[in-house]
Amino acid sequence: MSSSALPKPSSALFRLRRTLLAWIPTFLWVATIATFSTDLFSSAHTGQILLKIVHAIYGRISEHSFILLHACVRKAAHFSVYGILSGLAFYSWRASLPGRLRWTFKWSGLALALTLLTASFDEFHQSFIPSRTASLQDVLLDMMGAMFVQILIASFTSTQQSRNSTHPHSTLRK
């Protein structure tokens, strides 16, 4: 294929391709979350796996300790899984709506909105699975993870922006 047949970086086709590629990780992560919402990842199933891991590493622990550990692991999963979604969505929005800066409130807000929508649909879906329960508290925890990641992104990118803006020959977006 000749180089003249390839889309030029400024062409609409190139921008569309770049935008679609930027959304692939986000959509794959949403699909992963949908899988986590099935019976396979219910408390009963994850508890059996975690119990085997705990017994292999620590030996026997009390039932009370295990219940507490299992609850903490499941809630930490909510926080981290939706934090990751928020980060992926931020970068997808940044690729879709490019600008001169490395961080904007618009990208962050859209990432949080997508995360809230996904978390809400996830809990709604779980309300139809007999081995699962829907929980508004889980949505709130999901959003805490998402906001945490957005704060990290804003903190690190604003530090880089301010560092770059002090150098006369630097660009704001690398």
FINU-205398 format. One line per field, with one value per atom (N, C-alpha, C, O, CB): residue in three letters; chain; atom name; x, y, z. Coordinates in steps of 0.1 Angstrom, whole numbers, plus 5000, padded with zeros to 4 digits. Atoms other than C-alpha are relative to their C-alpha. Glycine has a CB too. Layout:
BEGIN
r c(ala  ...);
c c(A  ...);
a c(CA  ...);
X c(X  ...);
Y c(Y  ...);
Z c(Z  ...);
//
This chain:
BEGIN
r c(met  met  met  met  met  ser  ser  ser  ser  ser  ser  ser  ser  ser  ser  ser  ser  ser  ser  ser  ala  ala  ala  ala  ala  leu  leu  leu  leu  leu  pro  pro  pro  pro  pro  lys  lys  lys  lys  lys  pro  pro  pro  pro  pro  ser  ser  ser  ser  ser  ser  ser  ser  ser  ser  ala  ala  ala  ala  ala  leu  leu  leu  leu  leu  phe  phe  phe  phe  phe  arg  arg  arg  arg  arg  leu  leu  leu  leu  leu  arg  arg  arg  arg  arg  arg  arg  arg  arg  arg  thr  thr  thr  thr  thr  leu  leu  leu  leu  leu  leu  leu  leu  leu  leu  ala  ala  ala  ala  ala  trp  trp  trp  trp  trp  ile  ile  ile  ile  ile  pro  pro  pro  pro  pro  thr  thr  thr  thr  thr  phe  phe  phe  phe  phe  leu  leu  leu  leu  leu  trp  trp  trp  trp  trp  val  val  val  val  val  ala  ala  ala  ala  ala  thr  thr  thr  thr  thr  ile  ile  ile  ile  ile  ala  ala  ala  ala  ala  thr  thr  thr  thr  thr  phe  phe  phe  phe  phe  ser  ser  ser  ser  ser  thr  thr  thr  thr  thr  asp  asp  asp  asp  asp  leu  leu  leu  leu  leu  phe  phe  phe  phe  phe  ser  ser  ser  ser  ser  ser  ser  ser  ser  ser  ala  ala  ala  ala  ala  his  his  his  his  his  thr  thr  thr  thr  thr  gly  gly  gly  gly  gly  gln  gln  gln  gln  gln  ile  ile  ile  ile  ile  leu  leu  leu  leu  leu  leu  leu  leu  leu  leu  lys  lys  lys  lys  lys  ile  ile  ile  ile  ile  val  val  val  val  val  his  his  his  his  his  ala  ala  ala  ala  ala  ile  ile  ile  ile  ile  tyr  tyr  tyr  tyr  tyr  gly  gly  gly  gly  gly  arg  arg  arg  arg  arg  ile  ile  ile  ile  ile  ser  ser  ser  ser  ser  glu  glu  glu  glu  glu  his  his  his  his  his  ser  ser  ser  ser  ser  phe  phe  phe  phe  phe  ile  ile  ile  ile  ile  leu  leu  leu  leu  leu  leu  leu  leu  leu  leu  his  his  his  his  his  ala  ala  ala  ala  ala  cys  cys  cys  cys  cys  val  val  val  val  val  arg  arg  arg  arg  arg  lys  lys  lys  lys  lys  ala  ala  ala  ala  ala  ala  ala  ala  ala  ala  his  his  his  his  his  phe  phe  phe  phe  phe  ser  ser  ser  ser  ser  val  val  val  val  val  tyr  tyr  tyr  tyr  tyr  gly  gly  gly  gly  gly  ile  ile  ile  ile  ile  leu  leu  leu  leu  leu  ser  ser  ser  ser  ser  gly  gly  gly  gly  gly  leu  leu  leu  leu  leu  ala  ala  ala  ala  ala  phe  phe  phe  phe  phe  tyr  tyr  tyr  tyr  tyr  ser  ser  ser  ser  ser  trp  trp  trp  trp  trp  arg  arg  arg  arg  arg  ala  ala  ala  ala  ala  ser  ser  ser  ser  ser  leu  leu  leu  leu  leu  pro  pro  pro  pro  pro  gly  gly  gly  gly  gly  arg  arg  arg  arg  arg  leu  leu  leu  leu  leu  arg  arg  arg  arg  arg  trp  trp  trp  trp  trp  thr  thr  thr  thr  thr  phe  phe  phe  phe  phe  lys  lys  lys  lys  lys  trp  trp  trp  trp  trp  ser  ser  ser  ser  ser  gly  gly  gly  gly  gly  leu  leu  leu  leu  leu  ala  ala  ala  ala  ala  leu  leu  leu  leu  leu  ala  ala  ala  ala  ala  leu  leu  leu  leu  leu  thr  thr  thr  thr  thr  leu  leu  leu  leu  leu  leu  leu  leu  leu  leu  thr  thr  thr  thr  thr  ala  ala  ala  ala  ala  ser  ser  ser  ser  ser  phe  phe  phe  phe  phe  asp  asp  asp  asp  asp  glu  glu  glu  glu  glu  phe  phe  phe  phe  phe  his  his  his  his  his  gln  gln  gln  gln  gln  ser  ser  ser  ser  ser  phe  phe  phe  phe  phe  ile  ile  ile  ile  ile  pro  pro  pro  pro  pro  ser  ser  ser  ser  ser  arg  arg  arg  arg  arg  thr  thr  thr  thr  thr  ala  ala  ala  ala  ala  ser  ser  ser  ser  ser  leu  leu  leu  leu  leu  gln  gln  gln  gln  gln  asp  asp  asp  asp  asp  val  val  val  val  val  leu  leu  leu  leu  leu  leu  leu  leu  leu  leu  asp  asp  asp  asp  asp  met  met  met  met  met  met  met  met  met  met  gly  gly  gly  gly  gly  ala  ala  ala  ala  ala  met  met  met  met  met  phe  phe  phe  phe  phe  val  val  val  val  val  gln  gln  gln  gln  gln  ile  ile  ile  ile  ile  leu  leu  leu  leu  leu  ile  ile  ile  ile  ile  ala  ala  ala  ala  ala  ser  ser  ser  ser  ser  phe  phe  phe  phe  phe  thr  thr  thr  thr  thr  ser  ser  ser  ser  ser  thr  thr  thr  thr  thr  gln  gln  gln  gln  gln  gln  gln  gln  gln  gln  ser  ser  ser  ser  ser  arg  arg  arg  arg  arg  asn  asn  asn  asn  asn  ser  ser  ser  ser  ser  thr  thr  thr  thr  thr  his  his  his  his  his  pro  pro  pro  pro  pro  his  his  his  his  his  ser  ser  ser  ser  ser  thr  thr  thr  thr  thr  leu  leu  leu  leu  leu  arg  arg  arg  arg  arg  lys  lys  lys  lys  lys);
c c(A  A  A  A  A  A  A  A  A  A  A  A  A  A  A  A  A  A  A  A  A  A  A  A  A  A  A  A  A  A  A  A  A  A  A  A  A  A  A  A  A  A  A  A  A  A  A  A  A  A  A  A  A  A  A  A  A  A  A  A  A  A  A  A  A  A  A  A  A  A  A  A  A  A  A  A  A  A  A  A  A  A  A  A  A  A  A  A  A  A  A  A  A  A  A  A  A  A  A  A  A  A  A  A  A  A  A  A  A  A  A  A  A  A  A  A  A  A  A  A  A  A  A  A  A  A  A  A  A  A  A  A  A  A  A  A  A  A  A  A  A  A  A  A  A  A  A  A  A  A  A  A  A  A  A  A  A  A  A  A  A  A  A  A  A  A  A  A  A  A  A  A  A  A  A  A  A  A  A  A  A  A  A  A  A  A  A  A  A  A  A  A  A  A  A  A  A  A  A  A  A  A  A  A  A  A  A  A  A  A  A  A  A  A  A  A  A  A  A  A  A  A  A  A  A  A  A  A  A  A  A  A  A  A  A  A  A  A  A  A  A  A  A  A  A  A  A  A  A  A  A  A  A  A  A  A  A  A  A  A  A  A  A  A  A  A  A  A  A  A  A  A  A  A  A  A  A  A  A  A  A  A  A  A  A  A  A  A  A  A  A  A  A  A  A  A  A  A  A  A  A  A  A  A  A  A  A  A  A  A  A  A  A  A  A  A  A  A  A  A  A  A  A  A  A  A  A  A  A  A  A  A  A  A  A  A  A  A  A  A  A  A  A  A  A  A  A  A  A  A  A  A  A  A  A  A  A  A  A  A  A  A  A  A  A  A  A  A  A  A  A  A  A  A  A  A  A  A  A  A  A  A  A  A  A  A  A  A  A  A  A  A  A  A  A  A  A  A  A  A  A  A  A  A  A  A  A  A  A  A  A  A  A  A  A  A  A  A  A  A  A  A  A  A  A  A  A  A  A  A  A  A  A  A  A  A  A  A  A  A  A  A  A  A  A  A  A  A  A  A  A  A  A  A  A  A  A  A  A  A  A  A  A  A  A  A  A  A  A  A  A  A  A  A  A  A  A  A  A  A  A  A  A  A  A  A  A  A  A  A  A  A  A  A  A  A  A  A  A  A  A  A  A  A  A  A  A  A  A  A  A  A  A  A  A  A  A  A  A  A  A  A  A  A  A  A  A  A  A  A  A  A  A  A  A  A  A  A  A  A  A  A  A  A  A  A  A  A  A  A  A  A  A  A  A  A  A  A  A  A  A  A  A  A  A  A  A  A  A  A  A  A  A  A  A  A  A  A  A  A  A  A  A  A  A  A  A  A  A  A  A  A  A  A  A  A  A  A  A  A  A  A  A  A  A  A  A  A  A  A  A  A  A  A  A  A  A  A  A  A  A  A  A  A  A  A  A  A  A  A  A  A  A  A  A  A  A  A  A  A  A  A  A  A  A  A  A  A  A  A  A  A  A  A  A  A  A  A  A  A  A  A  A  A  A  A  A  A  A  A  A  A  A  A  A  A  A  A  A  A  A  A  A  A  A  A  A  A  A  A  A  A  A  A  A  A  A  A  A  A  A  A  A  A  A  A  A  A  A  A  A  A  A  A  A  A  A  A  A  A  A  A  A  A  A  A  A  A  A  A  A  A  A  A  A  A  A  A  A  A  A  A  A  A  A  A  A  A  A  A  A  A  A  A  A  A  A  A  A  A  A  A  A  A  A  A  A  A  A  A  A  A  A  A  A  A  A  A  A  A  A  A  A  A  A  A  A  A  A  A  A  A  A  A  A  A  A  A  A  A  A  A  A  A  A  A  A  A  A  A  A  A  A  A  A  A  A  A  A  A  A  A  A  A  A  A  A  A  A  A  A  A  A  A  A  A  A  A  A  A  A  A  A  A  A  A  A  A  A  A  A  A  A  A  A  A  A  A  A  A  A  A  A  A  A  A  A  A  A  A);
a c(N  CA  C  O  CB  N  CA  C  O  CB  N  CA  C  O  CB  N  CA  C  O  CB  N  CA  C  O  CB  N  CA  C  O  CB  N  CA  C  O  CB  N  CA  C  O  CB  N  CA  C  O  CB  N  CA  C  O  CB  N  CA  C  O  CB  N  CA  C  O  CB  N  CA  C  O  CB  N  CA  C  O  CB  N  CA  C  O  CB  N  CA  C  O  CB  N  CA  C  O  CB  N  CA  C  O  CB  N  CA  C  O  CB  N  CA  C  O  CB  N  CA  C  O  CB  N  CA  C  O  CB  N  CA  C  O  CB  N  CA  C  O  CB  N  CA  C  O  CB  N  CA  C  O  CB  N  CA  C  O  CB  N  CA  C  O  CB  N  CA  C  O  CB  N  CA  C  O  CB  N  CA  C  O  CB  N  CA  C  O  CB  N  CA  C  O  CB  N  CA  C  O  CB  N  CA  C  O  CB  N  CA  C  O  CB  N  CA  C  O  CB  N  CA  C  O  CB  N  CA  C  O  CB  N  CA  C  O  CB  N  CA  C  O  CB  N  CA  C  O  CB  N  CA  C  O  CB  N  CA  C  O  CB  N  CA  C  O  CB  N  CA  C  O  CB  N  CA  C  O  CB  N  CA  C  O  CB  N  CA  C  O  CB  N  CA  C  O  CB  N  CA  C  O  CB  N  CA  C  O  CB  N  CA  C  O  CB  N  CA  C  O  CB  N  CA  C  O  CB  N  CA  C  O  CB  N  CA  C  O  CB  N  CA  C  O  CB  N  CA  C  O  CB  N  CA  C  O  CB  N  CA  C  O  CB  N  CA  C  O  CB  N  CA  C  O  CB  N  CA  C  O  CB  N  CA  C  O  CB  N  CA  C  O  CB  N  CA  C  O  CB  N  CA  C  O  CB  N  CA  C  O  CB  N  CA  C  O  CB  N  CA  C  O  CB  N  CA  C  O  CB  N  CA  C  O  CB  N  CA  C  O  CB  N  CA  C  O  CB  N  CA  C  O  CB  N  CA  C  O  CB  N  CA  C  O  CB  N  CA  C  O  CB  N  CA  C  O  CB  N  CA  C  O  CB  N  CA  C  O  CB  N  CA  C  O  CB  N  CA  C  O  CB  N  CA  C  O  CB  N  CA  C  O  CB  N  CA  C  O  CB  N  CA  C  O  CB  N  CA  C  O  CB  N  CA  C  O  CB  N  CA  C  O  CB  N  CA  C  O  CB  N  CA  C  O  CB  N  CA  C  O  CB  N  CA  C  O  CB  N  CA  C  O  CB  N  CA  C  O  CB  N  CA  C  O  CB  N  CA  C  O  CB  N  CA  C  O  CB  N  CA  C  O  CB  N  CA  C  O  CB  N  CA  C  O  CB  N  CA  C  O  CB  N  CA  C  O  CB  N  CA  C  O  CB  N  CA  C  O  CB  N  CA  C  O  CB  N  CA  C  O  CB  N  CA  C  O  CB  N  CA  C  O  CB  N  CA  C  O  CB  N  CA  C  O  CB  N  CA  C  O  CB  N  CA  C  O  CB  N  CA  C  O  CB  N  CA  C  O  CB  N  CA  C  O  CB  N  CA  C  O  CB  N  CA  C  O  CB  N  CA  C  O  CB  N  CA  C  O  CB  N  CA  C  O  CB  N  CA  C  O  CB  N  CA  C  O  CB  N  CA  C  O  CB  N  CA  C  O  CB  N  CA  C  O  CB  N  CA  C  O  CB  N  CA  C  O  CB  N  CA  C  O  CB  N  CA  C  O  CB  N  CA  C  O  CB  N  CA  C  O  CB  N  CA  C  O  CB  N  CA  C  O  CB  N  CA  C  O  CB  N  CA  C  O  CB  N  CA  C  O  CB  N  CA  C  O  CB  N  CA  C  O  CB  N  CA  C  O  CB  N  CA  C  O  CB  N  CA  C  O  CB  N  CA  C  O  CB  N  CA  C  O  CB  N  CA  C  O  CB  N  CA  C  O  CB  N  CA  C  O  CB  N  CA  C  O  CB  N  CA  C  O  CB  N  CA  C  O  CB  N  CA  C  O  CB  N  CA  C  O  CB  N  CA  C  O  CB  N  CA  C  O  CB  N  CA  C  O  CB  N  CA  C  O  CB  N  CA  C  O  CB  N  CA  C  O  CB  N  CA  C  O  CB  N  CA  C  O  CB  N  CA  C  O  CB  N  CA  C  O  CB  N  CA  C  O  CB  N  CA  C  O  CB  N  CA  C  O  CB  N  CA  C  O  CB  N  CA  C  O  CB  N  CA  C  O  CB  N  CA  C  O  CB  N  CA  C  O  CB  N  CA  C  O  CB  N  CA  C  O  CB);
X c(5008  5000  5009  5018  4990  4991  5015  4997  4986  4997  5001  5020  4989  4984  5013  5011  4995  4986  4977  5001  5013  4967  4997  4985  5000  5002  4972  4994  4997  5013  5006  4950  5011  5019  4989  4991  4968  4996  4984  5001  5004  4970  4990  4983  5013  5009  4949  4986  4976  5005  5013  4921  4990  4993  5003  5011  4887  5001  4997  4987  5000  4892  5011  5008  5004  4989  4925  4995  4997  5012  5005  4908  4989  4989  4994  5010  4878  5006  5002  4991  4993  4901  5007  5006  5011  4993  4922  4990  4992  5008  5010  4890  4994  4993  4988  5005  4876  5010  5006  4996  4989  4909  5001  5004  5013  4999  4909  4989  4990  5000  5011  4875  5001  4993  4987  4999  4885  5002  4995  5010  4998  4900  4988  4985  5012  5012  4870  4989  4983  4996  5011  4845  5003  4994  4997  4996  4865  4998  4994  5014  5002  4865  4986  4982  5007  5014  4828  4995  4986  4992  5004  4823  5005  4998  5006  4994  4846  4991  4988  5014  5009  4824  4987  4981  4997  5013  4793  5002  4993  4996  4997  4810  5000  4995  5013  4999  4817  4986  4984  5008  5014  4779  4992  4980  4993  5007  4770  5000  5007  5005  5000  4763  5014  5018  4991  4987  4799  5008  5017  5007  4992  4812  4991  4993  5004  5008  4785  5008  5019  4987  4992  4796  5003  5014  4991  4998  4792  5012  5020  4987  4989  4815  5014  5024  4997  4987  4842  5004  5016  4998  4997  4840  5008  5017  4988  4993  4850  5014  5023  4992  4986  4880  5008  5020  4999  4992  4891  5004  5015  4992  4997  4888  5011  5020  4987  4989  4911  5013  5023  4998  4987  4937  5004  5016  4997  4997  4935  5006  5016  4988  4995  4939  5014  5022  4990  4987  4968  5011  5023  5000  4990  4986  5001  5012  4997  5000  4976  4995  4997  4991  5006  4960  4986  4979  5008  5014  4927  4999  5008  4995  5004  4911  4986  4978  5002  5014  4879  4990  4993  4998  5011  4846  4998  4995  4987  5003  4841  5011  5008  5000  4989  4876  4998  5001  5013  5001  4869  4988  4990  4997  5011  4835  5004  5001  4988  4996  4851  5010  5009  5007  4991  4880  4993  4997  5010  5007  4857  4992  4992  4990  5008  4835  5010  5007  4993  4990  4867  5005  5007  5011  4995  4880  4989  4993  5004  5011  4846  4998  4996  4987  5002  4843  5012  5011  4997  4988  4879  4999  5004  5013  5002  4871  4991  4994  4994  5009  4842  5008  5007  4988  4993  4864  5010  5011  5007  4989  4893  4995  5000  5010  5005  4873  4994  4996  4990  5006  4853  5009  5008  4988  4990  4883  5008  5011  5010  4993  4900  4991  4996  5003  5009  4869  5000  5001  4986  4999  4870  5012  5012  4999  4987  4906  5000  5004  5012  5001  4900  4991  4994  4996  5010  4870  5006  5003  4987  4994  4889  5009  5008  5009  4991  4916  4992  4996  5010  5008  4889  4993  4993  4989  5006  4871  5010  5008  4993  4989  4904  5003  5006  5012  4997  4910  4989  4991  5003  5011  4875  4997  4993  4988  5003  4873  5014  5015  4990  4986  4910  5000  4991  5009  4998  4922  5015  5023  4992  4986  4954  5005  5017  5002  4996  4955  5000  4995  4991  4999  4963  4988  4985  5013  5011  4933  4989  4993  5004  5011  4899  4989  4987  4994  5011  4869  4990  4983  4993  5009  4848  5003  4994  5000  4996  4868  4997  4992  5015  5002  4867  4985  4981  5007  5014  4830  4993  4985  4993  5005  4822  5004  4996  5004  4995  4843  4992  4988  5015  5008  4824  4986  4980  5001  5014  4791  4999  4989  4995  5000  4800  5001  4995  5011  4998  4811  4987  4984  5012  5013  4779  4990  4982  4995  5010  4758  5004  4994  5001  4996  4778  4997  4992  5015  5003  4776  4985  4981  5006  5014  4739  4994  4986  4993  5005  4732  5005  4997  5005  4995  4754  4992  4988  5015  5008  4734  4986  4980  5000  5014  4701  5000  4991  4996  4999  4713  5001  4994  5013  4999  4722  4987  4985  5010  5013  4687  4992  4982  4991  5007  4676  5007  5002  4999  4993  4702  4997  5000  5016  5004  4690  5011  5009  4994  4989  4724  5007  5017  5011  4994  4732  4989  4977  5004  5009  4717  5005  5017  5000  4997  4715  5002  4995  4989  4997  4729  5004  5013  5011  4996  4729  5014  5021  4989  4988  4758  5012  5023  5001  4990  4778  5003  5014  4997  4999  4771  5008  5017  4986  4993  4783  5015  5024  4994  4986  4815  5007  5019  5000  4995  4820  5004  5015  4990  4997  4818  5011  5019  4987  4988  4843  5013  5022  4999  4988  4868  5002  5014  4998  4999  4860  5005  5014  4987  4996  4864  5015  5022  4991  4986  4897  5009  5019  5002  4991  4912  4999  5010  4995  5001  4899  5009  5015  4986  4991  4916  5015  5023  4997  4986  4948  5004  5015  5002  4998  4946  5002  5011  4989  4999  4939  5012  5019  4987  4988  4967  5013  5021  5001  4987  4994  5000  5011  5001  4999  4984  5001  5007  4987  4999  4980  5015  5020  4990  4986  5015  5009  5018  5005  4992  5029  4997  5006  4996  5003  5010  5007  5012  4985  4993  5024  5015  5021  4996  4985  5059  5003  5013  5004  4998  5056  4998  5005  4991  5002  5042  5011  5011  4986  4989  5072  5012  5021  5005  4990  5094  4996  4985  5004  5005  5092  4998  4990  5009  5000  5097  4992  4992  5014  5007  5074  4986  4981  5000  5014  5040  4992  4998  4997  5007  5012  4995  4994  4987  5005  5001  5011  5015  4987  4990  5027  4994  5001  5012);
Y c(4988  5000  5012  5013  5000  4988  5034  5009  5009  5007  4990  5061  5010  5016  5006  4990  5083  4995  5002  5004  5006  5058  5001  4999  4986  5000  5061  5014  5024  4998  4987  5088  5009  5005  4997  4990  5120  5003  5002  5013  4998  5128  5011  5011  5004  4989  5159  4996  5004  5012  5004  5140  4996  4991  4989  5004  5133  4985  4980  5004  5015  5095  4997  4988  4994  5002  5096  5003  4996  5008  4996  5115  4990  4987  5014  5009  5091  4987  4981  4997  5012  5061  5001  4992  4996  4997  5076  5000  4995  5013  4999  5083  4986  4983  5009  5014  5048  4991  4984  4994  5008  5032  5005  4996  5002  4995  5054  4995  4994  5015  5005  5040  4985  4980  5003  5015  5003  4996  4987  4994  5004  5000  5002  4994  5006  4997  5017  4990  4985  5015  5009  4995  4986  4979  5000  5013  4964  4999  4989  4997  5000  4974  5000  4993  5013  5001  4980  4986  4981  5010  5014  4945  4991  4982  4995  5007  4932  5002  4992  5004  4997  4949  4993  4988  5016  5007  4934  4985  4979  5001  5014  4900  4998  4989  4995  5000  4908  5001  4997  5012  4998  4915  4987  4987  5011  5012  4879  4991  4994  4992  5010  4849  4995  4992  4989  5005  4838  5008  5002  5000  4991  4867  5004  5014  5012  4998  4865  4998  4992  4991  5001  4866  4986  4982  5006  5015  4828  4995  4988  4992  5006  4821  5007  5000  5003  4994  4847  4996  4996  5016  5005  4836  4987  4985  4999  5014  4800  5002  4995  4991  4998  4812  5007  5003  5009  4993  4837  4991  4992  5013  5009  4811  4990  4988  4992  5009  4787  5008  5002  4994  4992  4815  5003  5002  5013  4997  4825  4988  4989  5006  5012  4789  4996  4991  4989  5003  4784  5009  5004  5001  4990  4815  5000  5000  5014  4997  4819  4988  4988  5011  5011  4786  5004  5012  4997  4998  4786  5014  5018  4989  4988  4819  4998  4990  5013  5001  4824  5005  5012  5009  4997  4827  5015  5021  4992  4986  4862  5008  5018  5005  4993  4873  4998  5007  4994  5002  4857  5008  5014  4985  4992  4874  5015  5021  4999  4986  4908  5001  5011  5003  4999  4901  4999  5007  4988  5001  4890  5013  5017  4988  4988  4921  5011  5019  5004  4990  4943  4998  5008  5000  5003  4926  5004  5010  4985  4997  4929  5015  5021  4994  4986  4966  5007  5017  5006  4995  4973  4998  5006  4994  5003  4957  5010  5015  4986  4990  4981  5013  5019  5002  4987  5011  5000  5010  5002  5000  5000  4998  5004  4989  5003  4986  5012  5015  4988  4988  5018  5012  5021  5004  4990  5039  4999  5008  4999  5003  5022  5004  5010  4985  4995  5028  5015  5020  4995  4985  5065  5005  5014  5005  4996  5067  4997  5006  4993  5004  5049  5009  5014  4986  4991  5070  5014  5021  5001  4987  5102  5001  5010  5003  5000  5093  4998  5003  4989  5002  5082  5014  5018  4990  4987  5116  5010  5018  5005  4991  5134  4998  5008  4998  5003  5117  5004  5008  4985  4997  5123  5015  5020  4994  4986  5160  5007  5013  5004  4995  5172  5015  5022  4997  4986  5204  5003  4994  5005  4997  5222  4996  4993  5015  5003  5213  4985  4977  5006  5015  5179  4996  4984  4997  5003  5181  5011  5023  4999  4990  5198  4994  4982  5004  5005  5196  4993  4984  5012  5006  5186  4985  4976  5006  5014  5154  4992  4981  4998  5006  5146  4998  4987  5008  5001  5153  4989  4982  5013  5010  5132  4986  4976  5002  5013  5103  4996  4984  5001  5003  5105  4997  4988  5012  5003  5106  4986  4979  5011  5013  5075  4989  4979  4999  5009  5058  4998  4987  5005  5000  5067  4992  4984  5014  5007  5054  4985  4977  5005  5014  5021  4994  4983  4999  5006  5016  4999  4989  5010  5001  5023  4988  4981  5013  5011  4999  4987  4977  5001  5012  4973  4996  4984  5002  5003  4975  4996  4987  5011  5003  4975  4985  4978  5010  5014  4943  4990  4980  4999  5009  4927  4997  4987  5005  5002  4932  4989  4984  5013  5011  4905  4987  4977  5004  5012  4880  4995  5002  5002  5005  4858  5000  5002  4986  5001  4854  5013  5014  4990  4987  4891  5010  5007  5006  4989  4922  5013  5016  5000  4987  4957  5009  5007  5006  4991  4984  5014  5016  4993  4986  5022  5003  5011  5009  4998  5020  4996  5002  4992  5005  5001  5011  5014  4987  4989  5029  5011  5017  5004  4989  5055  4996  5005  5003  5005  5034  5000  5004  4986  5000  5030  5015  5017  4995  4986  5068  5006  5015  5008  4995  5074  4995  5003  4994  5005  5052  5009  5012  4986  4992  5072  5014  5019  5000  4987  5105  5000  5010  5006  5001  5094  5000  5007  4987  5000  5086  5013  5018  4988  4987  5118  5011  5019  5005  4990  5138  4997  5006  4998  5003  5119  5005  5011  4984  4995  5127  5015  5020  4995  4986  5163  5005  5015  5006  4996  5166  4998  5007  4992  5002  5150  5008  5013  4985  4993  5166  5015  5022  4998  4986  5201  5003  5014  5005  4998  5197  5000  5008  4989  5000  5188  5012  5018  4987  4988  5217  5012  5020  5002  4988  5242  4999  5009  5001  5001  5228  5003  5010  4986  4997  5229  5014  5019  4991  4986  5264  5009  5021  5004  4992  5277  5000  5008  4996  5001  5266  5007  5003  4985  4993  5290  4992  4996  5012  5007  5264  4987  4978  4996  5012  5237  5001  5012  4996  5001  5226  4995  4987  4992  5005  5220  4986  4979  5009  5014  5187  4992  4996  4999  5009  5160  4987  4978  4998);
Z c(5000  5000  5000  5008  5012  5001  4991  5011  5017  4986  4989  5017  4997  5006  5003  5003  4998  5003  5004  4985  4997  5005  5015  5019  4995  4986  5043  5004  4998  5008  4996  5061  5006  5013  5009  4994  5069  5014  5017  4992  4986  5106  5002  5013  5008  4999  5100  4995  4996  4994  5006  5082  5010  5021  4989  4992  5096  5003  5014  4994  4998  5091  5010  5018  4986  4990  5111  5014  5023  4997  4986  5140  5005  5016  4999  4997  5139  5005  5015  4989  4997  5140  5014  5022  4989  4987  5169  5011  5022  4999  4990  5188  5003  5015  4996  4998  5183  5008  5017  4987  4993  5194  5015  5023  4993  4986  5225  5009  5021  5000  4992  5236  5002  5010  4993  4999  5232  5014  5020  4991  4986  5267  5009  5018  5006  4991  5283  4998  5007  4997  5003  5265  5005  5010  4985  4995  5274  5015  5020  4996  4986  5310  5004  5014  5006  4997  5310  4998  5006  4991  5002  5296  5011  5016  4986  4988  5324  5012  5019  5003  4989  5349  4999  5009  5001  5002  5334  5003  5008  4985  4996  5338  5015  5021  4994  4985  5375  5006  5018  5005  4996  5378  5000  5003  4993  5002  5371  5013  5023  4988  4989  5395  5003  5014  4997  4998  5389  5010  5017  4986  4990  5410  5012  5018  4993  4988  5437  5012  5012  5000  4987  5473  5003  5008  5011  4997  5476  4992  4998  4997  5009  5447  5004  5005  4986  4996  5456  5014  5016  4999  4986  5492  5000  5007  5009  5000  5483  4995  5000  4990  5006  5462  5011  5013  4987  4990  5489  5012  5017  5005  4989  5516  4997  5006  5004  5004  5497  5000  5005  4986  5000  5492  5015  5018  4993  4986  5529  5007  5014  5008  4993  5541  4994  5002  4997  5006  5517  5006  5008  4985  4995  5530  5015  5021  4994  4986  5566  5008  5021  5003  4992  5576  5004  4997  5013  4996  5594  5007  5015  5010  4993  5605  5005  5000  4992  4994  5625  4989  4980  5012  5010  5606  5000  4990  5004  4999  5619  4992  4985  5015  5007  5606  4985  4977  5005  5015  5572  4995  4984  4998  5005  5569  4998  4988  5009  5001  5576  4989  4982  5014  5011  5552  4987  4978  5002  5012  5525  4996  4985  5001  5002  5529  4995  4986  5012  5003  5528  4985  4978  5010  5014  5496  4990  4980  4999  5009  5479  4998  4987  5004  5000  5488  4994  4986  5014  5006  5478  4985  4977  5006  5015  5444  4994  4983  4998  5006  5439  4998  4988  5010  5001  5447  4989  4981  5014  5010  5425  4986  4977  5004  5014  5395  4994  4982  5001  5005  5392  4999  4991  5008  5001  5398  4987  4980  5012  5013  5369  4988  4978  4999  5011  5347  4999  4987  5004  5001  5356  4993  4985  5014  5006  5346  4985  4977  5007  5014  5313  4993  4982  4998  5006  5306  4998  4988  5008  5001  5313  4987  4979  5012  5011  5287  4987  4976  5001  5012  5262  4996  4985  5002  5002  5266  4995  4986  5012  5004  5263  4985  4978  5009  5014  5230  4991  4979  4998  5008  5218  4998  4988  5006  5000  5227  5003  5014  5011  4997  5224  5002  4998  4988  4997  5237  5003  5001  5013  4998  5245  5014  5015  4999  4987  5282  5002  4994  5010  4996  5298  5008  5009  5007  4992  5321  4999  4998  5015  4999  5319  5009  5010  4986  4992  5342  4991  4996  5007  5009  5311  4999  5001  4987  5002  5306  5013  5013  4996  4987  5343  5003  5008  5011  4998  5346  4992  4996  4998  5009  5316  5004  5004  4986  4995  5330  5012  5014  5003  4988  5363  4996  5002  5010  5005  5345  4994  4997  4990  5006  5325  5011  5010  4990  4989  5357  5008  5012  5009  4993  5375  4992  4998  5003  5008  5346  5000  5001  4985  5000  5345  5013  5014  4996  4986  5383  5002  5008  5010  4998  5383  4992  4997  4995  5008  5354  5006  5005  4986  4994  5371  5012  5013  5005  4989  5403  4996  5002  5010  5006  5383  4995  4998  4989  5005  5365  5011  5010  4991  4989  5398  5007  5013  5010  4993  5411  4993  4999  4999  5007  5385  5002  4998  4986  4998  5396  5014  5023  4998  4987  5424  5011  5023  4999  4990  5440  5003  5010  4995  4999  5438  5007  5006  4987  4994  5456  4994  4993  5015  5004  5443  5012  5022  4990  4988  5466  4996  4988  5008  5002  5465  5006  5001  5005  4993  5489  4991  4991  5013  5009  5463  4989  4985  4993  5010  5437  5006  4999  4995  4993  5462  5002  5000  5014  4998  5469  4986  4985  5006  5014  5431  4996  4991  4990  5004  5427  5009  5004  5002  4992  5456  4993  4993  5014  5007  5437  4987  4984  4996  5012  5405  5003  4996  4993  4997  5422  5005  5002  5011  4995  5439  4988  4988  5008  5012  5405  4992  4988  4990  5007  5390  5007  5001  4999  4992  5418  4998  4996  5015  5003  5412  4986  4984  5000  5013  5375  4999  4994  4990  5000  5381  5007  5003  5007  4992  5407  4991  4991  5013  5007  5385  4987  4983  4997  5013  5352  5003  4995  4992  4997  5368  5005  5002  5011  4997  5383  4988  4987  5010  5013  5349  4992  4986  4992  5007  5333  5005  4998  5000  4995  5357  4998  4996  5015  5003  5353  4986  4983  5003  5014  5315  4997  4988  4992  5003  5315  5004  5000  5006  4995  5333  4990  4991  5014  5010  5304  4987  4982  4997  5012  5274  4988  4979  4997  5013  5247  5002  4993  4995  4997  5262  4994  4993  5015  5003  5250  5011  5020  4987  4988  5274  4999  5009  5001  5002  5259  4993  4982  4993  5006  5252  4996  4991  5009);
//
